[in-house]
Amino acid sequence: MNKQHPHLLVIDGMALLFRSFYATSVMGHYQYLPDGRPTNGVQGFARHVLTAQSIIKPSHLEICWDMGSHTFRNELFQGYKANRSNPPVELVPQFEMAKEVAEWIGWKNIGEAGMEADDCIGSIVEKWKKEAKITIISGDRDLLQLLNPSTEIAFTKKGYSEYDVYTVQQFKEEYAIEPHQFVDVKALMGDASDGYPGVKGIGTKTALQLIRQYGSVEGVLQNLERLKPSQRNKIKEQIDMLKLSYQLASIQRNVSIKANLEELSVPDYSAGLFEQLAAKGYTSIAKHACSLFSFV
């Protein structure tokens, strides 16, 4: 391992667990442990992380989780994620099971009550962006606001091995703004999947135009009189929701990350470790690991 240039792989555990669960449950494939608990999400999640590790070859690895569905954003706005249905009963036990499996394999889990996995990811980036190259794996485009010269985001695309990778340069070419301004765009356009409206009547295209021109939500508000009357009226009528949407869209970077970088070193795997996992019922993880890594 090159200690001068650590490469930290940060996994959005929630994104990979949900993705893996729905990819198989749609066909009725749940895979069960001897005690009857389904494992389709857990096994897919672990296989995805192992594959990512084999492709990206990080020196360090950390998995981020939501810790329950209620966060500080629900305190700010009751409608936050209120449009989402409860997870299927087959998925519910797999949240804890996924963390257990990660721990068995030797990966470091992180989560903070009242915060989302995104906030933990943002705090990790803030803590180590000057010390390490960071690659984030997720499906959540809200994370684009975290891009910086040492941080890239690999969005899940297809299967376990195809990603849409964003760097600062790629982002700027696509959006013609800086990554930190992405939150201002989200505040104006809202987010239907997270359940906050932004300014109703202002879509992605207009939001991007306004932020390119005025730099931020604050800049837009300071230049209201220069806007087209229809835009000005919409924003004036919804200023409180605009400001609230900005808070909801902003990823926090102040979650206390107690681990030091060395604790996140990628573990050395052994055949015995995966034999034990197979004995517990996680056979597809074990087979996948053996196909990716050669054990001494």
Backbone hydrogen bonds in HBPLUS format (Angstrom, degrees):
<---DONOR---> <-ACCEPTOR-->    atom                        ^
c    i                          cat <-CA-CA->   ^        H-A-AA   ^      H-
h    n   atom  resd res      DA  || num        DHA   H-A  angle D-A-AA Bond
n    s   type  num  typ     dist DA aas  dist angle  dist       angle   num
A0133-LYS N   A0006-PRO O   2.93 MM 127  6.30 163.0  1.96 162.0 159.7     1
A0059-SER N   A0007-HIS O   2.91 MM  52  5.23 142.6  2.05 131.8 143.8     2
A0060-HIS N   A0007-HIS O   3.09 MM  53  6.08 159.4  2.13 149.0 143.7     3
A0008-LEU N   A0133-LYS O   2.76 MM 125  6.13 153.9  1.83 171.3 170.8     4
A0135-THR N   A0008-LEU O   2.93 MM 127  6.33 161.6  1.97 158.0 162.2     5
A0009-LEU N   A0060-HIS O   2.88 MM  51  6.12 168.1  1.89 138.9 140.7     6
A0062-GLU N   A0009-LEU O   2.97 MM  53  6.43 153.4  2.04 163.8 166.3     7
A0010-VAL N   A0135-THR O   2.81 MM 125  6.11 166.4  1.83 156.9 161.7     8
A0137-ILE N   A0010-VAL O   2.89 MM 127  6.34 157.6  1.94 162.9 167.5     9
A0011-ILE N   A0062-GLU O   2.86 MM  51  6.21 170.2  1.87 164.1 167.4    10
A0064-CYS N   A0011-ILE O   2.84 MM  53  6.07 171.0  1.84 176.5 175.4    11
A0012-ASP N   A0137-ILE O   2.95 MM 125  6.05 158.4  2.00 168.8 172.2    12
A0016-LEU N   A0012-ASP O   3.19 MM   4  6.56 163.4  2.22 158.6 162.7    13
A0013-GLY N   A0064-CYS O   2.87 MM  51  5.41 133.9  2.08 141.2 155.7    14
A0017-LEU N   A0013-GLY O   2.90 MM   4  5.99 156.2  1.96 150.0 157.2    15
A0018-PHE N   A0014-MET O   2.98 MM   4  6.09 174.3  1.98 155.6 157.2    16
A0019-ARG N   A0015-ALA O   2.99 MM   4  6.02 162.4  2.02 144.0 149.8    17
A0020-SER N   A0016-LEU O   2.92 MM   4  5.93 161.7  1.95 141.6 146.9    18
A0021-PHE N   A0017-LEU O   2.92 MM   4  6.06 156.1  1.98 148.1 155.2    19
A0022-TYR N   A0018-PHE O   2.97 MM   4  6.17 176.6  1.97 162.4 161.6    20
A0023-ALA N   A0019-ARG O   3.00 MM   4  6.04 148.9  2.10 144.8 153.7    21
A0024-THR N   A0021-PHE O   3.28 MM   3  5.70 138.4  2.47 104.3 114.1    22
A0025-SER N   A0021-PHE O   2.82 MM   4  5.87 163.5  1.84 159.5 165.2    23
A0027-MET N   A0024-THR O   3.05 MM   3  5.62 149.2  2.15 111.4 119.9    24
A0029-HIS N   A0024-THR O   3.08 MM   5  5.23 159.9  2.12 142.4 136.3    25
A0028-GLY N   A0025-SER O   2.85 MM   3  4.63 158.7  1.89 102.0 108.4    26
A0039-THR N   A0030-TYR O   3.09 MM   9  6.17 142.8  2.23 148.7 157.9    27
A0040-ASN N   A0030-TYR O   2.81 MM  10  4.72 124.0  2.13 150.8 146.8    28
A0039-THR N   A0031-GLN O   2.64 MM   8  5.40 147.4  1.75 155.3 158.7    29
A0033-LEU N   A0037-ARG O   2.82 MM   4  5.35 156.7  1.87 149.4 156.3    30
A0036-GLY N   A0033-LEU O   2.83 MM   3  5.27 163.0  1.86 120.6 124.2    31
A0043-GLN N   A0039-THR O   2.85 MM   4  5.91 178.0  1.85 168.3 169.0    32
A0044-GLY N   A0040-ASN O   3.14 MM   4  6.11 157.5  2.19 137.7 144.3    33
A0045-PHE N   A0041-GLY O   2.86 MM   4  5.98 159.1  1.90 149.2 155.7    34
A0046-ALA N   A0042-VAL O   2.97 MM   4  6.22 170.2  1.98 159.0 160.0    35
A0047-ARG N   A0043-GLN O   2.99 MM   4  6.08 159.6  2.03 145.0 151.3    36
A0048-HIS N   A0044-GLY O   2.89 MM   4  6.02 152.3  1.97 146.2 153.9    37
A0049-VAL N   A0045-PHE O   3.01 MM   4  6.37 159.1  2.06 152.4 157.4    38
A0050-LEU N   A0046-ALA O   2.94 MM   4  6.17 165.9  1.96 153.0 156.8    39
A0051-THR N   A0047-ARG O   2.95 MM   4  6.11 159.0  1.99 146.9 152.7    40
A0052-ALA N   A0048-HIS O   2.88 MM   4  6.11 163.9  1.91 151.4 156.1    41
A0053-GLN N   A0049-VAL O   2.86 MM   4  6.08 157.9  1.91 150.9 157.2    42
A0054-SER N   A0050-LEU O   3.00 MM   4  6.26 152.3  2.08 143.8 151.1    43
A0055-ILE N   A0051-THR O   3.00 MM   4  6.31 140.0  2.16 147.8 159.1    44
A0055-ILE N   A0052-ALA O   3.19 MM   3  5.16 127.2  2.48  93.8 107.3    45
A0056-ILE N   A0052-ALA O   2.79 MM   4  5.84 175.5  1.79 162.7 163.8    46
A0057-LYS N   A0053-GLN O   2.83 MM   4  5.16 146.6  1.94 131.6 141.1    47
A0266-VAL N   A0059-SER O   2.92 MM 207  5.65 164.5  1.95 131.9 131.8    48
A0061-LEU N   A0264-LEU O   2.77 MM 203  5.48 155.2  1.83 151.2 154.7    49
A0063-ILE N   A0108-LYS O   2.89 MM  45  6.13 172.1  1.89 168.1 168.8    50
A0110-ILE N   A0063-ILE O   2.82 MM  47  6.16 133.8  2.03 161.7 174.0    51
A0065-TRP N   A0110-ILE O   2.93 MM  45  6.24 148.2  2.04 160.9 168.4    52
A0074-ASN N   A0071-THR O   2.97 MM   3  5.51 138.6  2.15 111.9 122.2    53
A0072-PHE N   A0114-GLY O   2.90 MM  42  5.45 153.8  1.96 148.4 139.7    54
A0075-GLU N   A0072-PHE O   3.11 MM   3  5.06 126.4  2.41  92.2 106.3    55
A0076-LEU N   A0072-PHE O   3.12 MM   4  6.49 143.9  2.25 141.4 151.0    56
A0077-PHE N   A0073-ARG O   2.95 MM   4  6.15 151.4  2.03 145.1 152.5    57
A0080-TYR N   A0077-PHE O   3.04 MM   3  5.60 167.2  2.05 120.4 123.8    58
A0082-ALA N   A0079-GLY O   3.05 MM   3  4.97 171.3  2.06 115.6 115.8    59
A0081-LYS N   A0194-ASP O   2.62 MM 113  4.57 160.4  1.65 133.7 134.8    60
A0084-ARG N   A0081-LYS O   3.21 MM   3  5.66 165.6  2.23 112.8 115.9    61
A0091-LEU N   A0088-PRO O   2.89 MM   3  5.39 144.3  2.02 112.4 123.1    62
A0092-VAL N   A0088-PRO O   3.30 MM   4  6.64 147.9  2.41 152.7 161.8    63
A0094-GLN N   A0091-LEU O   2.80 MM   3  5.27 137.6  1.98 116.7 130.2    64
A0095-PHE N   A0092-VAL O   3.47 MM   3  6.10 166.5  2.49 116.3 119.0    65
A0097-MET N   A0093-PRO O   3.30 MM   4  6.47 162.1  2.33 144.2 149.3    66
A0098-ALA N   A0094-GLN O   2.88 MM   4  5.75 153.0  1.96 137.1 142.5    67
A0100-GLU N   A0096-GLU O   2.99 MM   4  6.29 157.2  2.05 151.4 158.1    68
A0101-VAL N   A0097-MET O   2.90 MM   4  6.16 164.2  1.92 154.3 157.7    69
A0102-ALA N   A0098-ALA O   2.95 MM   4  6.12 161.6  1.98 146.7 152.1    70
A0103-GLU N   A0099-LYS O   2.97 MM   4  6.19 157.6  2.02 145.9 151.9    71
A0104-TRP N   A0100-GLU O   2.88 MM   4  6.21 159.8  1.92 153.2 158.8    72
A0105-ILE N   A0101-VAL O   2.93 MM   4  6.21 158.7  1.98 154.1 159.2    73
A0106-GLY N   A0102-ALA O   3.03 MM   4  6.29 132.2  2.27 137.9 151.1    74
A0107-TRP N   A0102-ALA O   2.85 MM   5  5.22 161.4  1.89 154.6 148.7    75
A0106-GLY N   A0103-GLU O   3.00 MM   3  4.99 128.8  2.27  95.2 109.7    76
A0115-MET N   A0112-GLU O   3.03 MM   3  5.52 157.6  2.08 138.7 139.6    77
A0119-ASP N   A0116-GLU O   2.96 MM   3  5.31 126.3  2.25 105.6 118.6    78
A0120-CYS N   A0116-GLU O   3.29 MM   4  6.77 150.6  2.38 148.4 156.5    79
A0120-CYS N   A0117-ALA O   3.08 MM   3  5.13 118.9  2.47  97.3 112.5    80
A0121-ILE N   A0117-ALA O   2.88 MM   4  6.22 157.8  1.93 154.7 161.6    81
A0122-GLY N   A0118-ASP O   2.82 MM   4  6.10 159.8  1.86 149.3 154.9    82
A0123-SER N   A0119-ASP O   2.98 MM   4  6.12 148.8  2.08 138.4 146.5    83
A0124-ILE N   A0120-CYS O   2.92 MM   4  6.16 149.9  2.01 147.7 155.8    84
A0125-VAL N   A0121-ILE O   2.98 MM   4  6.26 162.8  2.01 154.2 158.4    85
A0126-GLU N   A0122-GLY O   2.99 MM   4  6.17 158.8  2.03 141.6 147.8    86
A0127-LYS N   A0123-SER O   2.94 MM   4  6.08 149.9  2.03 140.7 148.6    87
A0128-TRP N   A0124-ILE O   2.98 MM   4  6.15 159.4  2.03 155.5 159.5    88
A0129-LYS N   A0125-VAL O   2.89 MM   4  5.21 128.5  2.16 151.5 152.7    89
A0131-GLU N   A0128-TRP O   2.97 MM   3  5.13 144.2  2.10 105.5 116.6    90
A0132-ALA N   A0128-TRP O   2.99 MM   4  5.90 143.6  2.12 167.0 170.8    91
A0134-ILE N   A0150-SER O   2.88 MM  16  6.19 168.6  1.89 162.1 163.8    92
A0152-GLU N   A0134-ILE O   2.93 MM  18  6.37 160.0  1.97 160.8 165.4    93
A0136-ILE N   A0152-GLU O   2.98 MM  16  6.38 160.8  2.02 150.3 156.0    94
A0154-ALA N   A0136-ILE O   2.69 MM  18  5.93 170.5  1.70 174.1 177.3    95
A0138-SER N   A0154-ALA O   3.30 MM  16  6.61 154.1  2.37 141.6 147.4    96
A0156-THR N   A0138-SER O   2.97 MM  18  6.14 150.3  2.06 142.3 151.8    97
A0143-LEU N   A0140-ASP O   3.20 MM   3  6.11 164.4  2.22 121.6 125.0    98
A0144-LEU N   A0141-ARG O   3.03 MM   3  5.61 170.5  2.04 119.1 122.2    99
A0145-GLN N   A0142-ASP O   3.46 MM   3  6.54 170.7  2.47 125.8 125.8   100
A0146-LEU N   A0143-LEU O   2.84 MM   3  5.56 167.3  1.86 126.0 130.5   101
A0147-LEU N   A0144-LEU O   3.19 MM   3  5.64 168.9  2.21 116.0 119.4   102
A0151-THR N   A0148-ASN O   2.95 MM   3  5.13 160.5  1.99 116.3 122.7   103
A0153-ILE N   A0166-TYR O   2.96 MM  13  5.18 159.9  2.00 145.7 152.1   104
A0166-TYR N   A0153-ILE O   2.75 MM  13  5.18 166.0  1.77 153.3 157.4   105
A0155-PHE N   A0164-ASP O   2.97 MM   9  5.01 169.2  1.98 135.1 131.7   106
A0164-ASP N   A0155-PHE O   2.88 MM   9  5.01 156.5  1.93 140.4 148.2   107
A0157-LYS N   A0162-GLU O   3.00 MM   5  5.37 139.8  2.16 160.1 147.8   108
A0162-GLU N   A0158-LYS O   3.24 MM   4  5.14 148.7  2.35 164.6 163.7   109
A0171-PHE N   A0167-THR O   2.95 MM   4  6.15 164.4  1.97 155.4 159.5   110
A0172-LYS N   A0168-VAL O   2.90 MM   4  6.16 166.0  1.92 157.6 160.9   111
A0173-GLU N   A0169-GLN O   2.97 MM   4  6.17 154.2  2.03 149.5 156.5   112
A0174-GLU N   A0170-GLN O   3.10 MM   4  6.31 148.9  2.20 143.2 151.3   113
A0174-GLU N   A0171-PHE O   3.10 MM   3  5.21 119.0  2.48  95.7 110.6   114
A0175-TYR N   A0171-PHE O   2.81 MM   4  5.95 167.0  1.83 163.0 166.5   115
A0176-ALA N   A0172-LYS O   2.81 MM   4  4.74 143.2  1.94 122.1 131.8   116
A0181-GLN N   A0178-GLU O   2.92 MM   3  5.47 150.6  2.00 117.5 126.7   117
A0182-PHE N   A0179-PRO O   3.00 MM   3  5.44 163.3  2.03 114.8 120.2   118
A0184-ASP N   A0181-GLN O   2.98 MM   3  5.29 128.8  2.25 103.5 116.9   119
A0185-VAL N   A0181-GLN O   3.24 MM   4  6.71 151.4  2.32 149.6 157.3   120
A0186-LYS N   A0182-PHE O   2.96 MM   4  6.30 161.7  1.99 151.2 155.9   121
A0187-ALA N   A0183-VAL O   2.92 MM   4  6.11 148.3  2.02 140.5 149.2   122
A0188-LEU N   A0184-ASP O   3.20 MM   4  6.47 150.1  2.30 142.4 148.7   123
A0189-MET N   A0185-VAL O   2.96 MM   4  6.24 167.3  1.98 158.6 162.2   124
A0190-GLY N   A0186-LYS O   2.71 MM   4  5.31 142.4  1.85 143.8 151.2   125
A0199-VAL N   A0188-LEU O   2.85 MM  11  5.33 171.5  1.86 136.5 136.3   126
A0191-ASP N   A0196-TYR O   2.84 MM   5  5.55 164.6  1.87 159.9 163.8   127
A0195-GLY N   A0191-ASP O   2.85 MM   4  6.02 117.9  2.25 140.6 158.4   128
A0196-TYR N   A0191-ASP O   3.24 MM   5  5.55 147.5  2.35 145.7 145.1   129
A0202-ILE N   A0199-VAL O   3.00 MM   3  5.74 153.0  2.08 147.2 147.1   130
A0207-ALA N   A0203-GLY O   2.95 MM   4  6.04 164.8  1.98 157.2 162.3   131
A0208-LEU N   A0204-THR O   2.90 MM   4  6.09 163.3  1.93 155.1 159.0   132
A0209-GLN N   A0205-LYS O   3.03 MM   4  6.29 160.2  2.07 146.6 152.4   133
A0210-LEU N   A0206-THR O   2.91 MM   4  6.15 163.4  1.94 156.9 160.5   134
A0211-ILE N   A0207-ALA O   3.05 MM   4  6.28 159.3  2.10 150.0 155.3   135
A0212-ARG N   A0208-LEU O   2.85 MM   4  6.01 157.9  1.90 153.1 159.7   136
A0213-GLN N   A0209-GLN O   3.00 MM   4  6.17 149.9  2.09 143.0 151.2   137
A0214-TYR N   A0210-LEU O   2.77 MM   4  5.88 163.1  1.80 150.6 155.8   138
A0215-GLY N   A0211-ILE O   2.74 MM   4  4.69 138.5  1.91 126.3 131.4   139
A0220-VAL N   A0216-SER O   2.95 MM   4  6.28 150.5  2.04 147.3 155.1   140
A0221-LEU N   A0217-VAL O   2.92 MM   4  6.24 161.4  1.96 153.7 158.5   141
A0222-GLN N   A0218-GLU O   2.94 MM   4  6.20 143.9  2.07 144.3 154.4   142
A0223-ASN N   A0220-VAL O   3.03 MM   3  5.17 142.4  2.17 100.2 111.6   143
A0226-ARG N   A0223-ASN O   2.92 MM   3  5.54 153.5  1.99 118.4 126.7   144
A0227-LEU N   A0224-LEU O   3.05 MM   3  5.43 156.0  2.11 111.0 118.5   145
A0231-GLN N   A0228-LYS O   3.05 MM   3  5.38 116.1  2.47 108.1 123.1   146
A0232-ARG N   A0228-LYS O   2.87 MM   4  6.08 171.0  1.88 166.1 169.2   147
A0233-ASN N   A0229-PRO O   2.89 MM   4  6.01 164.5  1.91 152.4 156.0   148
A0234-LYS N   A0230-SER O   3.13 MM   4  6.28 163.4  2.16 143.4 147.9   149
A0235-ILE N   A0231-GLN O   3.02 MM   4  6.24 168.5  2.03 156.6 159.5   150
A0236-LYS N   A0232-ARG O   2.87 MM   4  6.02 166.6  1.89 153.9 158.3   151
A0237-GLU N   A0233-ASN O   2.97 MM   4  6.07 159.5  2.01 149.5 154.6   152
A0238-GLN N   A0234-LYS O   3.22 MM   4  6.32 130.1  2.48 135.7 148.1   153
A0238-GLN N   A0235-ILE O   3.02 MM   3  5.11 134.5  2.23  98.7 111.9   154
A0242-LEU N   A0238-GLN O   2.90 MM   4  6.13 152.5  1.97 154.2 163.1   155
A0243-LYS N   A0239-ILE O   2.96 MM   4  6.25 162.6  1.99 156.0 159.2   156
A0244-LEU N   A0240-ASP O   2.95 MM   4  6.17 155.2  2.02 145.5 153.0   157
A0245-SER N   A0241-MET O   2.75 MM   4  5.85 156.6  1.80 145.9 152.7   158
A0246-TYR N   A0242-LEU O   3.01 MM   4  6.29 144.5  2.14 142.4 151.6   159
A0247-GLN N   A0243-LYS O   3.25 MM   4  6.61 153.2  2.32 141.2 147.1   160
A0248-LEU N   A0244-LEU O   2.96 MM   4  6.31 157.8  2.01 152.1 158.5   161
A0249-ALA N   A0245-SER O   2.89 MM   4  6.00 148.0  1.99 145.3 153.4   162
A0250-SER N   A0246-TYR O   3.09 MM   4  6.12 130.5  2.35 141.1 152.2   163
A0263-GLU N   A0260-ASN O   3.06 MM   3  5.63 134.3  2.28 113.2 124.3   164
A0264-LEU N   A0261-LEU O   2.91 MM   3  5.38 153.4  1.98 113.3 122.0   165
A0265-SER N   A0262-GLU O   3.12 MM   3  5.42 164.6  2.14 114.9 115.9   166
A0273-LEU N   A0270-SER O   3.19 MM   3  5.34 125.8  2.50  98.5 110.9   167
A0275-GLU N   A0271-ALA O   2.90 MM   4  6.15 143.1  2.04 148.3 160.1   168
A0276-GLN N   A0272-GLY O   2.96 MM   4  6.19 151.7  2.04 146.9 153.3   169
A0277-LEU N   A0273-LEU O   3.09 MM   4  6.48 151.9  2.17 141.3 149.3   170
A0278-ALA N   A0274-PHE O   2.90 MM   4  6.08 155.9  1.96 141.0 147.4   171
A0279-ALA N   A0275-GLU O   2.92 MM   4  6.16 149.8  2.01 142.2 150.7   172
A0280-LYS N   A0276-GLN O   3.06 MM   4  6.38 134.1  2.28 139.9 151.8   173
A0280-LYS N   A0277-LEU O   3.08 MM   3  5.10 130.5  2.34  94.7 108.1   174
A0282-TYR N   A0277-LEU O   2.98 MM   5  5.40 152.6  2.05 150.9 142.0   175
A0281-GLY N   A0278-ALA O   2.92 MM   3  5.06 149.1  2.02 101.8 111.9   176
A0286-ALA N   A0282-TYR O   3.36 MM   4  6.65 165.9  2.38 148.4 152.0   177
A0287-LYS N   A0283-THR O   2.95 MM   4  6.22 167.0  1.97 156.0 159.0   178
A0288-HIS N   A0284-SER O   3.04 MM   4  6.01 157.2  2.09 137.0 143.6   179
A0289-ALA N   A0285-ILE O   2.87 MM   4  6.11 163.0  1.90 156.4 160.9   180
A0290-CYS N   A0286-ALA O   3.04 MM   4  6.26 162.1  2.08 151.7 156.2   181
A0291-SER N   A0287-LYS O   3.06 MM   4  6.31 136.5  2.26 139.9 151.5   182
A0291-SER N   A0288-HIS O   3.07 MM   3  5.11 127.5  2.36  95.1 109.3   183
A0292-LEU N   A0288-HIS O   3.13 MM   4  6.41 130.1  2.39 142.6 155.7   184
A0292-LEU N   A0289-ALA O   3.09 MM   3  5.19 137.6  2.28  98.8 110.8   185
A0293-PHE N   A0289-ALA O   2.91 MM   4  5.99 165.5  1.93 164.1 166.5   186
